Amino acid sequence: MSGEDKPNLLRVIINCAEKAANIARTCRSNEELLGLLVQEKSGAEANERFEHDFKTLADVLIQETIKHEVGALFPAMKDNILGEESPNFTNQLGESVTIAVGESEEETANCLGSVLSGHDGAAGALAAEVHRVVSFENKKLGEIPELPEELDYDNLGIWIDPIDATAEYISGDTMFTDFPGITSTGLDCVTVLIGVYERDTGVPVIGVVAQPFGEKVEENMYNSSMFWGVSLSTLQAHNCEFEARDEGRRLGIFSSSENSDILQRFLDLGYEFAFSAGAGHKALKVITHEVDVYLLSKGSTFMWDTCAPQAILRALGGDILDFKASVAEQKAISLTYLAEDIESNSDWKRNAGGIIAVRDVSVVEELIAKLAEQ
């Protein structure tokens, strides 16, 4: 495929994120379907921070749809598209089914029908969304840049988080913080995260973050909010020009379970706090300039949580750092996505050292100096 004929990877990922958002909205709009789809995670798939963590068919279906679409257009990347979820699903009869996107809508509907155990209408509705031709357009999307012709697709991998903040997605209950526009729980916290990284360096280079429930049109009807960034050596671009909330105030965003000693260090530096759900959502608040920093001291995020927002932040002059390594070495140590120890380290996908997300790397020096104090 010539450079002239090759589709634009960024545009493809944006359209995939919108298709993912459509699937998420379709599932969420039908309470019976949502009830059928929820399964509790267990064992190695459970996130230790939650008593109950959930895997939904929507998660798996979105992930496999993105793999199918990107893999078809960029065959060199097909084997390096990774996600949070296992494609294996157990239906209500206890039968194990592997979710796969078929070549036709009928094939996909038949596969989904095996999971949904007789709910053929629901299976058909989901299959229709999977095979719908989607092209996301919105005035806030900005101009999609042409990617460099020399981009080596063999050297690119993708991390997908199909629905980040799954518990929020399922419950839908919204609670607000003291800061306008920042919710602590609710559908606003749900994101679709698709991040592209270089396999040889582990550096994230293209990111798309979508909020399926970003713009409420009317009761129970939503449009997506879409954010993207490109950070290549020959191209820096994004659609994230946002003014800071208030130059005279410092605001950090955290998990409600964050260590009180960490929070005290931020207080000492004059920061105010917001607490919110969803790693992708909290990173997005840094991207949109609504907060200055997102810190999580625990190793409870994974590569699929951070790859997409980190690529966008890098395009903005920011980054996502390894919290423990940066504090220990007293310099900014970026997260990377090298997969060298897959066989020897079953936990290689975890950001074990915690994370610090910033839009302005210049604030990091003061932060890590304070966080290193005994």
N, C-alpha and C positions, 0 to 999 in steps of 0.2 A: 504494500500500500504506500503510495507516494505521500510526501508531506502535505501536498495540496489536497489529497483525497482523505487523509486521516482525520477522523472526527476530533473535535476539541475535547480533551479529557476533562477539563473543568466543566464545560457545558454538560457533558454526559453525566458527571457526578451530581451536578445541580439537579438535572432532570430525575436522576435516581433518587435523590433526597426528597423531591416532590412526590414521586411515586410512593416512596416509603411513607410520607406524610398522609397521602390518600388512603393507603392501607390502614394506617393507624387510626385515622378518622372513621373509616368504614367499620372497623372493629368496635370502636368506642361508642358509636352511635346506636348500637343495638345491644341492650343489656343482656338479652338471652345469649347472643353470640359471645359477648365478653365473658359471661359466666362459663360458657363451654370452653373457652380458650385458655383459661387460667390454670396453670399447673405450678405447684410449689417446687422450687429448686431444692436439691439435696446434694449431699456429698461435696465433691470437688467443685460443683457449679454454684454453691452457695457463697454469698458474700458474708464474711464473718461479722460485719457491722449490723446486720439486720437479723432479728429473730425470724422473720419470714421474708424470704426473697422469692420473686416469682418469675417464671419463664412463661411466656405466652406464645401461642402459635403466630401471633403478629410479629413478634421478635424474629422467629426463625424464618418466617415467610419473607419478611423484608430483607433479611440478610442474604437469603438464597436468591432473591430477585436481583439484588445489586450484584452479587457474584455472577449471575447468569448474564446480565446486561453488559457489564464492564468486560467480562471474559469474552463475550461474543465479538465485541468491537476492538478489544485490545488483547489478542490471544497470548501475547508475550507476558501479560500480567496475570493470566488466569489462575496459575497455581500459587500465586502470592497474594490472594485476596483472603484476608483472615477476619474473623468476627468473634463476638462474645459467645454465641450460642452453638450448641451441637444441633445438627439438622435432624437428629433422631428424636422422635416424639412418641409418646404412648397414648393411645386413645382410651376412651372410657371402657372398652372391652379388655384392656390390658395388652393389646396388640402393639408391637413396635413398628413404627412407620418412619421411613426416611423421607423428609420433605424435599422435594425436588421440583424445580420449575420445568414444565414440559415444553415441547416445541409448539404446542397449540394450547389454547384456552381450555379445551376439553380435557387434554391430558392432565393439566394442572388441577382442574376441578375434580377429576377422578382421584388424584393423589390426596387432595385436601379432604375429599369425601371419606377417605379411609380413616382420617383422623377424627372428623366430625361425626362419624358413626350415624349416618342416616340424615343428617341435616344438609341435604343437597342444595337447598337454596342459599344457605350461608356459604357453602363451598364455592358455588357458582359466582356469588357476589365478589368473593375474594379473588377468584381466578380472573374475573373481568378486570379488576384493578391491576393485577399483575401484568396482564397483557395489553392494557390500555397504552396508547401512544401518548406520552406526556412531554410537554415542553413548558417549563416554568417561565412565566413572564411577569414582571412587576417593576414599576418605576424605581423601586429601591434596590433592584438587583444590580444596577450599574452596567457599564459596558464590559462585556466579557473579553479579556485580552486573548490574542493569538499566542499560543504557547510556542516556545523556541523549537525550531525544526530539529535541532540536534538532541532533543530530549530523548533519553535512552529508556524506553519502556521496559526493556528486559531488566533494568535495574530498579524498577519501581514496585513497591508493594502497597497494599491498602489495609487499613484497620477500620472496621465497621462496628459501631454500636447502634443497632437498629432502633431501639427505643431506650434511651437513657432516662432514669427515674421511672422505672416500671411501676413501682408501688404508687407513685403519683398518678400515673396513667390509668391505673386500675381504679383508684379511689375517686380521683377527680375533685377532692375537697380542697378548696382554696383558703389559705390563711395569708394575711398581709403582714409585712414588716412595718417598722416605723418610717421606712423610706419609700416615698411614692414610686411606683413602678417595679418594686422588688417584692415578690411574693416569697413566703417561706415554704409553702406547699401548694400543690394544685397543678392543673394542666399546663400552666405557663412554664413550669419547671421541666417539662418533657422536651427532649431534643433528639434529633437524628444526627449522628456524628459519622462523617466519612473523611478519613485522613489518608493522604498519600505520602509515603516516605521513600527515601533512597535506601536501597538494601545494602549498599556497600558502606555508607556512612551512618545509617540509622537516623538521618536528619529528616524531619517532616517538611514537605515542600508545597503541598496543596491541601487546603482544608475547606470543608463545607459543613456548616452547622445550621440545621433547620429546626424551627419550632413549629410543629404541626398545628398547634393551637395558639399561634402567635397573634393573630388578628381576628377578633370576634366580629363576625358579620351580622349575625342575629342569634337568637337563642339556639344553642346547640349546633351552630354552624360557624366554621372557622376557615380562614385562609392561613397559609404558611408565612412565617417570617424567615428569610433566607440570608445567611451571612457566608462570605467566602474570602479566601486569601490565597495568594501565590507568593512563595518566597524561594525563588531560584537565583542562582548567581547572576543570571542575565535578565531577570524579570522580578520586580516587586509590584504587586497589585492587590487591591482589595476593594470592598464596597462598605467599609466600616469607618467612615468619617463621622465621628460623634464628638460633640463638645463634652468636656468633663461636667459632672453634675454640679460641683461647686469647688472652685480652685482653693477656697479658704478652708475646706474640710477634708479630712482623710477618712476614707471608709474602707474597711476590710470585710470580706464575706467568708463565712465559715460554716462547717457542719455544726449542728447543735451539740455534738459530742466532743468538740475540740477541747484539748487540754487547757485547764484554767490558767496554768502557768504561762502557756503560749499567749493566751488572750491578755494576760497582765502585761506582757512585754509590749504588745501593741497599744494597750492603754497608755503605757509610759511614753510612747512615741506620739501620742495625741490622736490615735485612731478611734473612730466609732465603729460599731459592729452591726452587721446584718447576718442572720442565720437563715440558711435556705437549703432545700433539697436539690439533689442532682448535680453530679460533678460537671457535666456539660453545661448545665444552666449557670452554675457559679462561675465557670470559666467565661461563659458568654457575657456575664455582667462586667467582667474585666474588659472584654473586647469592645463592648458598647460604652465604655468609659463611665459606667454608673458606679463602679467601685475601683479602688486603686490596686487592690491585691486580693487574691484568693489563696489561702494557705490551708493545707491539710497535713498535719504532722504524722498521721497514721498511714500505713502502707495499704490502704483499702481502695485505691483506684488502680486501673489497669490500662494497658496500652490503648485499648479501644476507647477509653474515656478521654484521653489527652491528645492523641495524635492530631485530630482535626483542629481543635482550638489552638494547639501549639503552632501549627502551620500558619493560622490566621494571625496570631500574636506576633510571630516572627516577621510577617509582612508589615506589621505596624511598628516595628522596632521594639517589641516586647519578647516574651519567652515564657516557657514553663520549665522550671528548674527542679532538680532533685533537692528536696529540702535538707535532708541530713548531710548529703555530700557538700552542699553549698555552705552550710553552717560550719562543718568540720574543716573545710579548706579555705573558708572566708573569701570565697569568690563564687561567681555565678557558674554553676555546673548544669548544663542543659540536659533534659531528658533526651534519650535517644532510643531507637527502636531496632537495635541489632538483635538478631535471633541466633547467636552463635551457640548457645548452650541449651538448645531445645531438648536434646536427648538426655542431657545430664541434669537438667534443672526443670522440674515440672512446674515450678512457680515463676518461670521466666517472664510471663506476661504481666506480672504485678509491678507497679511502681512502688517498690518495697520501702524506699527512703522517704516517702511522702512527697508533696509537691508545693511549689510556690509559683503562682501564675501572676505575671505583671504585664501591663501594657507599656510601661516605661522602665527599662532595665536600670536606669540611673537610681531608682529607689532601693535597689537590692542591697547595695553596700551597707547602708544604714540599718536595714532590716536584719541582715545576717549577723552584723556586729552585735546588735541588741539581743538576738536570739541565742548567741553564743555565750552570753554572760552567765556566770555561775550563780 
